């Protein structure tokens, strides 16, 4: 399963990710955070407009 969080304010996405992480761990699942998308957006004018 992949979940992408996008928010105009970074704190909102961070809080959502934290809550999902806690829920996943309560079910015995692991979580992987990847900041790759954030890095890609920095260099893509089209993505920054979204």
Secondary structure, DSSP 8 states (H G I E B T S, - for coil): -------SSHHHHHHHHHHHHHHHHHTT-------HHHHHHHT-HHHHT-
